[in-house]
Amino acid sequence: MRRRVVAVAAVIGLVAAVGVTGSAVAAKTRAFTLTQLGAQIIQRGTSFQAVYKVTSSLDGSGASVQVGKVKGTAFPLSGSDTLTAYFANGVSKTLNTFKLGAPNAKGISSLTGTGKCIGGGTGVHKHEKCSYTFKGTYNTKTTITEAKATGTWTR
């Protein structure tokens, strides 16, 4: 009888230890900021592609590729894009919607929008969930975009 109690206690202890160490780490939600600086490399009609240098408060420096489309041809414009960001800790994929204001005399348009993670990433980004807002500028003469995003990531 004593052996059975010891064996049961050992199994309970093992289950408890495995439950603590063998279970998945609880997801953490953290605030982040991300800046992008880049330029459009292709425009065909209302479709475009751009590349960026990216700096994330959580992931460090990286690069991203944007593939998007605008609705219409006259400002103000709205549109959507997918952004694939490459960091040392993995690849993040997001879906964005944005608005471009009418350009000023220097050709600078205001840029605002929202985004969310869409899955398909790798590394720490594989199962992440995120949402954010962004704002910045788009230079219609040089196609250079500068933007800053703020939001939360759950990993």
Buried (B, 14 or more C-beta within 10 A) or exposed (E): EEEEEEEEEEEEEEEEEEEEEEEEEEEEEEEBBBBBEBEBEEEEEEEBBBBBEBBBEBBEEBBBBBBBEBEEEEEEBEBBBBBBBBBEBBBBBBBBBBBBBEBEEEEBBBBBBBBEBBEEBEEBBEEBBBEBEBBBBBBBEEBBBBBBBEBEBEB
